[in-house]
Amino acid sequence: MSERSRALDAAHRAASDFLASLPDRPVWPRASLDDMRDTFGGPLPDAGEDAEAVVTRLATDADPGLVAIPGGRFFGFVIGGTLPAALAADWLVSAWDQNAGSSTMTTAAVALERVAGEWILDLLGLPATASVGFVTGAQMSNYVCLAAARRAVLERLGWDLLRRGAREAPPLTIVVGRHRHGSVDRALRFLGIGIDEITVVETDGEGRMLPDALRATLRTIAPGHAIVCLQAGEVHTGAFDRFAQLIPVAREHGAWVHVDGAFGLWAAASPGLRHLVDGAEGADSWTTDAHKTLNVPYDCGMAIVRDPADSVAMFRAGGDYLMYASHDPWDVGPELSRRARGVPVWAALRSLGRTGVSELIGRLHANAVDMAEGLRRIDGVRVVNDVDYTQVMFRLHEDEATRALGEAILRDGTAALTGAEWDGHAVLRCSMSSWVTDSDDIALTLTAFGRLVSRVRTPGTVGGSGTPR
C-alpha cells in the first residue's frame, strides 16, 4: 500500500474508534491544555516520520483532550453533531482538494454548493434569487452581510464606498437589541464601526427587541441612515424577535434589516415552529450556520443577501490570471481560496430530505422541552426561560451554587453544558443541537444533574467521578 493509503486507513480506524467510544467516554476532556502541549510539544524533529505512524500517534495522544461533541450529551454553546452523510462528504472534500472559488474550474464543487444554497433558501422560506455565500461560520456570515449592507446603504445616500472609502462617508447608525450575539459587535469591529456608532434598543425578559423602542430609536436617526440587526434565536433563551412587527417599522425609516439567525432560522423548516420566524423573509440579509442545527462539520456558515448585486458589488474578485466568470463563489464572500464547504450541506440535505430536516428540528425542540420538564422536577432547580425552541436555561437559588453545579457537571463527565449570566445572575445553559441526542441521553443527564444538585446543596460534597453514569 502507498503511504497515503496506509495513512488514510489509519485515520479511518481512529475515527471509527473515537465515534464508537462516544456513549461511554466522559463528555468533557480528561487532559488540560498544558497536558496536551506537553504531549505534542518539544523541538521539531530533524527527521520526518511515516504518515501512518504520524496519524496513529496523533489519534492516540489526542484522545484524552477530545470533547465528546459528536455524542448525545454535549449541550454546551450551540454546537451540533455531524450527520453520517455530511461527515463522509467532508472527508471527500478534503480528498478532492477543490478550490471552490471558481465556477469555471471546479464545476462539480460549485454546482453542489449552488444546489445546496437553493435548497436552503427553499427550506428557510427566503427569496429564491438571494445570494448564498458559504463562509466559515456565523461570525463571518454576520461580517459579510453587514459589509454588504454598509456599502448598499451608503450607495443609496449617494456615496461610493469602494471608491471613496469610509472616512468621510455619511454617518450610519447600527441599531441592535440589548441581547444581540457578540458576533454582531465583532463583525462591526472588523468593519471599523465603533461602539459610538451602535445604538442599543431595549428588549423584553426573553431578549426580544421591543417594537415601540425600535420605533422611538429610529425617529432619532435620519431616514435611510440605519442598519437594524434583528435576531432569530437568542443564544441563552432561544427567543425570536417579532419580525412581523419590527421589520415594517424599520422599513418606514428606510433602514436595511439584517437577521442574525445562526441556529434559529432553521425553525422555518419545521411546520410546528415556523411561526417563530414569521416575517423574517422581509429582511435584506440573513446569517445562518449549517454546522449548528443542520449538523454538518464545522466551517459551514452561510451569508444570505436578498439582492445578489449587493454581495457582488462588495466582494467581487478580479485578477488577470483568474479563470473568471460572472457570479463566481468568490464574488459573494471574502475568500479567494477555500475548501468546498457547501458539499457537506448538500449531502446532509440529500440524506434527510425535506421531511427529515423538519423532523430533526422538531426533535431538537422536543428534547429541549423534555429537558426543561425534567429539570423542573429536581428540587432546587429553576428553569429561567420560556422553552420555545432549543435552548434551556436554569439555575439554583444562589449564584455560587449555580456556578459550583456547572463545574461539578463537567467534572462528572456524564454531560457537558456551559455557564453564563442572565440579568445579572449565574445560569447554566443546555443547547439541544445534536441529531444524536435521544430520550436515554436526556434521562442519563437528568439523573446526573439530580445527584449533583444534591451534592452542591450539601456543603463539602461537591465532586464527581470523572466517568459517565
BAMARFI-222578 format. One record per residue: x, y, z of N, C-alpha, C, CB in turn. Coordinates in steps of 0.2 Angstrom, whole numbers, plus 5000, padded with zeros to 4 digits. Glycine has a CB too. Layout:
REM residues N
XYZXYZXYZXYZ ...
***
This chain:
REM residues 469
500449945000500050005000500450065000499550005006 500250114997500650184997500550215004500350224991 501050265005501050295011500350335012501650345012 500050365007499450395008498850345010499250435001 498850295006498350245008498350215015498350185003 498950205017499050175024498850235029499850155025 499050295028498850355032498150355032499250415030 497750355027497050365027496750305030496850365019 496950245030496750185033496750195041497050125031 497350225043497450235050496950285052498150255051 496850345048496350395050495650365051496450455045 495450325046494850295046494750245053494750245040 495250205054495150165060495150215067495750125061 495550265067495550305073494850345073496150355073 494650365068493950405068493350355070493850435061 493350295067492850245069492950235077492950185065 493550225079493650205086493350265091494350185088 493550325089493350385093492550385093493550445090 492250375087491450385087491150325091491250385079 491450265091491250215094491250225102491550145092 491750265104491850275111491350325114492550295112 490950365110490650415112490050395118490250445107 489750345117489250335123489550325130488850265121 490150305130490450285137490950335139490650215137 491250375135491850415137491550475140492250435131 491950505145491750575148491650625143492250595153 491150665143491050715138491550775138490350745139 491750795144492250845145492950815144492150885151 493450855142494150825141494450805148494650875138 494850755148495250725154495950755154495250655154 496150795149496850825149496750895149497250795144 497150935152497151005151497551035145497451045158 497551095144497951125138498651115139497751195137 498851125145499651115147499851045146499751135154 499350995148499550925147499550915139498950885149 499150935135499150925128499750955125498550955125 499951015127500551055124501151005126500651125127 501250985132501750935134501750875130501750915141 501250845128501150785124501450805117500450765124 501150855114501350865107501950915106500750895103 502150945111502750995110503450975110502651045116 503851015111504550995111504851025104504750925111 505551015103505851045097505551005091506551035097 505551035085505350995079505950955077505251055073 505750885076506250835075506650855068505950765075 507250835068507650845062507350795056508350835063 507250735058506950685053506250685053507350615055 505950675047505250665047505050595049505050675040 504350585049504050515051503550495046503750525058 503550425046503050395041502350425042503050325042 501950435037501250465038500850425042500950475031 500850355041500450315045500550325053500450245043 501250325054501450325061501250395064502150325062 501250445060501050515062500350515064501250565057 499950485060499150485061499050445067498850465055 499350385068499250345073499450375080499550275073 499950415080500250445086499750505088500950475085 499550545082499050595083498450575087498950625077 498150525084497450495087497550475094497150445082 498050435095498150405102498350465107498750355102 498750505105498950555110498450615111499650585108 498050625106497550675107496950655111497350705100 496850585111496250565114496050595121496250485115 496450605126496250625132496050705132496850625137 496250735127496050805126495450825121496650845124 495150765119494550775115493850785119494450715110 493450825116492750835119492350795115492550915119 491850765118491350715115490750755112491050665120 490950805108490450845104490050805100490850905100 490250755096489850725092489350675095490250685087 489350665102488950625106488250655107489250605112 487850625111487250645113487150685119486750585113 487650695123487650735129488050795129487750685135 488250825124488550885124488050935122489150885118 487950985127487451035127487751105128486951025132 488451115127488751175128488651215122489451165129 488751285123488751335117488151325113489451335113 488251325106487751305102488051265096487251365099 488251195098488651155093488251095091489351145097 488151085085487851025083488350965082487551035076 488050905081488550855079488650845072488150785082 488750795069488950785062488550725059489650775061 488050735055487650685052488150645048487150715047 488050575047488450525044488650555036488150465043 488150575033488250595026488650655025487550605022 488550695030488950765030489650745032488650815035 489750705037490450685039490850655033490450635045 490550605030490850565024491050615019490450515022 490550665017490650705012491150755013489950755011 491250775020491850815022492450785021491750835029 492550715022493150685020493350685013493050605022 492750675008492850685001493150754999492250664998 492850805003493050875001493850885002492650925006 494050855007494750855009495150815003494950835016 494950755002495250714997495250744990494950644997 494650774988494650804981495050864981493950824980 495150904986495550964987495451014981496350944986 494751034981494551084976494551154979493851064973 494751204975494651274977494051294974495251314974 493551304979492851314977492651384975492451294983 493151424974493051494972492851504965493651534973 493051464960492951474953492451424950493651464950 491951454947491451414944491651384937490851454943 492251414934492551394928492951334929492951444925 493351324935493751274936493451214940494351294939 493251224945492951174950492151164949493151184957 491951144943491251144942490851104946491151124934 491051044948490650994952490551034959491050934953 491151054962491051084969490651144969491751104971 490651194964490251254964489551234962490451294958 489451184958488751164957488351134963488651104951 488751094967488451064973488351124978489051014976 488751174978488651224983488051264981489251274984 487951274974487451314972486751284973487451334964 486751214972486151174973485951174981486151104971 486451164985486351174992486051234994487051154996 486351294991486051354993485351364991486551414990 485151344985484451344983484051304988484451314976 484251244990483851204994483751245001484151134995 484351275003484251315010483751375009484951345012 483851405004483351465003482651435003483451504997 482551385000481851355000481651335007481851294995 482051295010481851275017481751335022482451225020 482151385021482051435026481551495024482751475027 481251485018480751525016481051595014480251535021 481651595011481951655009481951665002482651665012 482051724999481951744992482451694988482151814990 482151664983482451614979483051644975482051574974 483051714974483551744970484151774974483251804966 484051764981484651784985485251754984484451784993 485851784986486451754985486651724992487051814984 486951664991487151624997487951614996486851554997 488251645001489051645001489151595007489351715002 489551545005489751495010490451525014489851425007 490351535020490951565024491051515030490751635027 491551535034491751495039491251475045492351515043 490851525046490351515052489951585052490651505058 489551585058489051635058489451705060488651625064 490051705063490451765064490551795057491051745067 490851755052491051785046490351805042491451735042 489851765043489251775039488951845041488751725041 488951865048488751925050489251985047488851935058 489851965047490352015044490152025036491051995044 490051975033489951985025489252025024489851915022 488752005028488152035027488152105029487552005031 488452125034488552195037488952235032488752195044 489452205029489852235024489452255018490552195023 489052205016488652225010488152275012488352155008 487852275018487352325020487652395020487152305027 488252405023488552465023488652495016489252465027 488952455012489052485005488452505002489452435001 487952465002487252474999486952535002486852415000 486952545009486552595012486952665010486552595019 487552665010487952725008487852735000488752715009 487752684996487652704989486952734988487652634985 486452714992485852744992485852824994485352714997 486352834998486452905001486952944996486752905008 487152914990487552944985488252944987487353014985 488452894991489252894992489452824990489352895000 490052824986490352764983490852744988490652784976 490752694992491152674997491852644994490852625002 491752604989492352574986492852614983492052524981 492552674981493052724978493252774983492652764972 492852794987492952854991493152834999492452904991 493052775000493152745007492652775012493852775009 492752755018492352765024492452835028492252705028 493052855027493252915032492852975032493952935030 492552995026492153055026491453035024492453105022 491252975024490652955022490052975026490552875022 489452985024488853005028488852955034488253005024 488652985040488652945046488052895045488552985052 488252835048487752775048487652755055487952715044 487052735057486952715064486752635064486452755068 487152595068486952525068486452515074487552485069 485852485073485352485078485352405080484652505076 485452395087485452325089485052315095486252295090 484852255097484552245103485052235109484052175102 484752245115485252235121485552165121484852255127 485152115119485352045120485652015113484852005122 485852055108486152035102486751985104486352085097 486951945099487551905100488151945099487551845095 488751925103489351965102489651965095489851935107 489451915091489751915084489551975080489651845081 488952005082488752065078489252125080488052085080 489352135086489852185088490552175085489852195095 490752115085491352095082491452105075491552025084 490852085071490852095064490952175063490252065061 490552215066490652285066491352315067490052325070 491652285072492352305073492752285067492552265080 492652235064493052215058492952265053492852145056 492352295053492252345048492452415050491452345046 492752425055492952495058492452535060493252525052 491852495062491252535065491352535073490652505063 491352585076491552595083490852595088491852655085 491052585094490452575099489952645098490752575106 490252695097489852755097489352755091490352825097 489552715086489052715080488552655081489452695074 488552625087488052575088487552605093488352515091 486852595092486352615096485952555099485852665092 485852545105485552485108484852505110485952465115 484452455108483752455109483552405114483352445102 483052425119482952385124482552325122482452425129 482552275126482252205125481852185131482852155123 481452135129480952105135481352055139480352075132 481052025143481351975148481651915145480851955153 481451905138481751845135482251865130481251805131 482451935129482951955125482651985118483451905124 481951985117481652005111481652085111480951985110 481852115105481852185104481152215104482152205097 481052265108480352295109480252345103480352335115 479652325099479452365093479452445095478852345090 479052465100479052535102479652565103478552545108 480152525106480852555107481152565101481252505112 481152515096481452525090481152585086481352465085 480452595086480152655083480452715086479452645083 480452725092480752785096481452795094480652775103 481852745093482552755092482652775085482952685093 482252745080482352765073482152835072481952715068 481652865076481452935075482052985076480852945080 482552955080483153005081483652995076483352985088 483552955071484052945066483852965059484252865065 484253005055484053025049483752965045484653065045 483252975041482952925037483552895032482352945033 483552835031484052805027484752795029484052835020 484852815036485552815038485652755043485652875042 485152705044485152655049485252585046484552655053 485552545049485552465048485352435055486352445046 484752405054484452375060484652295060483652385060 484952275066485152205067484652165071485852195069 484252125069483752085072484052015074483052075069 483651975077483951905080483451855079484251915087 483651795077483251735077483551685081483051705069 483351685087483651635092484151665096484051575088 483951695102484451725107484851665110484051765113 485451675111485951625112485851585119486651645112 485551625124485351595130484651575131485451655136 484151615128483451595129483151565123483051655131 483451565117483151545111482651585108482951475112 482551645111481951685109482051725102481851745114 481551735099481551765092481251835092481151725087 481551885089481251945088480651945084481751995085 480151985085479551985082479652025075478952025086 479851985070480052015064479452045061480251955059 478852015061478252045058478052115060477651995058 478252135066478152195069478752245068477952195077 479352215069479952255069480152275062480552225072 480152235057480352245050479952305047480352185046 479252305047478952365045479152425048478152355045 479252425054479552495057480152515054479552475065 480652465053481252485050481152505043481752425050 480752475039480552495033480352575032480052455029 479852585037479652655037480152705037479152665043 480752695040481352735041481852725036481552735048 481752685031482252675026482852635028482452735023 482752595033483352555036483452485032483252545043 484052465032484252405030484152355036485052395027 483852295035483752255040484152185039482952235041 484552175044484952105044484652065050485652125045 484651995049484351955054484951905055483751915051 485151905062485651855064485251795066486151885070 485251745062484951685063485351625063484351675059 485951625067486451575066486151505067486951585072 485751495072485451425073484651435073485651395080 484351495074483651505074483251505068483551565078 483651525062483251525056482951465054483751555050 483351405056483151335054482451325057483551285057 482151365062481451355064480951355058481251405069 481151385053480751395047480651325043481051445042 481051285044480951215041480551165045481651185041 480251185050479851145054479151175055480051135062 478651145052477951175052477751195059477451125049 477951155064477751175071478051235074477751115075 478651255071479051305074479051365069479751285076 478851365063478951415058478651475060478551395052 478151475065477851545067478351585070477251535072 478951555073479451595076479751645072479951545080 479851625065480151675061479751705056480651635057 479051705057478551745053478851815052477851745056 478851835046479051905044479851915043478851955049 480251865045480951865044481151875036481351815047 480751845032480851845025480851915022480351795021 480651965026480652035023481252065024480052065027 481752035027482452075029482852075022482852035034 483352115023483852115017484452075017484152185017 484552045023485151995023485051955030485852035024 485351895029485251845035485851805036484651795033 486051795042486551745044486251685047486951785050 486651625044486451565047487051515047485851525044 487051465050487651415051487451345051488051435057 487551315045487351245044487751195050487551215037 488351215052488651175057488251175063489351215059 487851215065487451215071486851165070487251285073 486251195068485651155068485651105063485051205067 485951115057485951055052486451005053486051095045 486851015058487350955060487850935054486950895062 488150985051488650965047489350985050488651005040 489950965048490550985051490651065052491150955048 491151085056491251155056491451185050491851165061 491551245049491751285043491151285038492351255040 490551305040490051305036489451355037489651235035 489651415038489151465038488951495032489451525042 488351525032488051555025487851625026487451505023 488151665022487951735022487451745016488551785021 486851765018486251765013486051845012485651725015 486051865006485951935004485351934999486551975002 484851975000484251974996484451994989483752024999 484852044988484952064981485752044980484852144980 485851994975486551974974486952034972486551914969 486652084969487152134966487452174972486652184963 487152174978487452204984488052164986486952204990 487952094986488552054988489152064983488351974988 488952054976489452064971489852124971489152044964 489452184972489752244972490252254978489252304973 490152224983490652224989491252184988490252214996 491152124986491652064986491952044980491352014990 491652074974491952044968492652044967491652094962 492851984965493651974964493851994957493751894965 494451994956494752014950495451994949494652094949 495751994944496451974943496551944936496651924948 497051964932497051944925497251874924497551984921 497451834930497651764929497151724931498251754934 496551744934496051704937495551684931495551744942 495351624931494851604926494151624929494851524925 493951684926493451724929492851724925493651794930 492251714929491651714926491151754930491351644925 490551774928490151814932489851774938489551844928 489851804944489551774950489851714952488751764949 490551714952490851664955490751654963491651664953 490851604966490851604973491251654977490951534976 491851664974492251714977491951794976492951714975 491451794973491151864972490651884977490751864965 490451834982489951844987490251834994489351804986 490951824994491251815001491951845001491151745003 492251845006492951875007493551835005493051895014 493451765003493951725002494051714994493951665005 494651704992494851684985494951604985495451714982 495351584990495451514990495151484996496251504991 494751434995494451405001494151334999493751445003 494051285004493851225003493051225001493951175009 492851174998492151164996491651155002492051114990 491651205006491251195012490551185011491451245017 490251195006489551185005489351115003489251234999 489851075001489751004999489450965005490350974997 489650965011489350935016488550955017489750935023 488451015016487751045016487351005011487751115015 487550995005487150965000487050895002487550964993 487550855005487550785007487050785013488250765009 487050825018486650825024485850835021486750875029 485750875017485050895015484850835010485050955011 485250805006485050755002484950685006485650734997 485250675012485150625016484550625020485750615020 484350685022483750705026483150715022483850765030 483150745016482550765013482250815017482150705011 481750845014481350895017481050875024480750925012 480750815023480450785029480950775035480050715028 481550745033482050735038482250795041482550695035 482350855038482550915041482050935046482650975035 481350935044480850955048480850915054480150945045 480950845054480950805060481550815064480950735057 482150835061482750855065482550915069483350865060 482350965066482151025070481651015076481951085065 481150975074480650965079480950925085480050925076 481350875083481650835088482150875093482050775085 482450925090482950965095482451005099483351015090 481951035097481451065101481151025106480951105097 480950965104480650915109481150895115480350855106 481750885113482250875118482350925123482950855114 482350995120482351045125481751045130482351115121 481151035127480551035132480650975137479951025127 480850915135480950865139481450885145481150805136 482050915143482550935147482250985152483150955144 481951025150481651085155481151045160481251135151 480751005157480250975162480550935167479750925158 481150895165481550855170481850905175481950815166 482150955173482451005177481951025182482851055173 481351045180480951075185480751025190480251095181 480850955189480650905194481250895199480550845191 481850935198482350925203482350985208483050935199 482350965214482251015220482751065220482250975226 482651125220483051175220483251205213483651155223 483051175208483251205201482651245198483351145196 482851295195482351345192482451355185482251415196 482051335180482151355173481951425172481651305169 482451465169482351535169482051555162483051565169 482051525157481751545151481151515148482251545145 480751545144480251505140480551465135479751555137 480451395135480751355131480351345124480851285134 480451405120480151405114480451365108480051475112 481151355109481551325103481951275106481951385100 482651285106483051235108483551245114483551215102 483451305117483851325122483451315129484051395122 483851295134483551285141484051315146483451205143 483851365150484251405154484051395161484351475152 484451375166484251355173484751385178484051285173 484551385184484951405189484751375196485051485190 485151375201484951365208484851435211485551325212 484651435217484451495221485051545221484151475228 485651525222486151565223486651565217486551555230 486951615216487451615210488051575212487751685209 488351575218488851525219488751455218489151545227 488151435221487951365220487851345213487351355224 487551395209487451385202488151375198487051445198 488651415200489251405196489651345199489751465198 489551325205489851265208489451205204489751255215 488851205203488551155199488751145192487751165199 488851195189489151195182489851165182489251265179 490251175187490951145187490851075189491351185193 490451055193490350985195490050945189489850985201 489650975185489450935179489950925175488850975176 490450965173490950955169491450905172491351015167 491550905178492050855182491750785181492150875189 491050785182490750715182490750685176489950725184 490750715170490850685164490250655160491350635164 489650655164489050625160488850665155488550615165 488850735156488650785151489050845151487850795151 488950885146489350955146488851005144489950945141 488851065148488551125146488951185148487851125150 488751235147489151295148488751345152489351335142 489151385156488851435161488751505157489151445167 488451545160488351615158488051665163487951615151 487851725161487551765166486951795162487951825168 486351795166485751825163485451875168485251765161 485351935166485051985171485451985177484351975172 486151985177486551995182486651935187486252045186 486351875185486351815189486751755185485751795191 487051715189487351655186486851605183487851615190 486951575177486451525174486851475171485951565169 486551415170486851365166486351355160486851295170 486751335154486351335148486451265145486651385143 485851235143485851175139485551195132485351125142 486051185127485851195120485751125116486351235116 485151115114484951055111485051065103484151035112 485651035101485851055094486050985090486451095094 486150935094486350875090485850825088486850835095 485950795082485450745080485550675083485650735072 486050665087486150605091485750605097486950595092 485650655100485350655107484650625107485250735109 484550575111483950545112483650545119483950475109 483150505120482750515127483250475132482150475127 483650435130484150405135484650455137484450335132 484850495133485350545134485050595139485650575128 484450615138484150665142484050635149483450685139 483850565149483750535156484350525160483450465155 484950505156485550505160485750565162486050475155 485650625158485950685160485550715166485850735155 484850705166484450725172484650685178483750715170 484750625178484950585184485650615187485050515182 486050625182486750655185486650725188487250665179 486150765184486050835187485750825194485550875182 485250785195484950775201485450755207484350725201 485850705205486350685210486850745212486750625207 487050785207487550835208487250895211487850855201 486550915210486250965214486250955221485550975211 486050885223486050865230486750875233485850795231 487350865229487950875232488150945233488450835228 487950985228488151055228487751095234487951095222 487151065235486751105240486951075247486051085239 487351025248487650995254488351015255487550915255 488551065259489251085259489751025260489351135265 490351035257490850985257490750925253490950965264 490250925249490150865245490150875237489450825247 490450935235490450945228491050905225490551025227 490950865220491450825217491150785211491750785222 491550735209491250695203491750635202491150735197 491450585199491850535197492350535191491450475196 492150585187492550595181492350545175493250585182 491850495176491650455172490950455171491850375173 490650435165489950445164489550395169489750425157 488950415170488450365174487950335170488150405180 
***
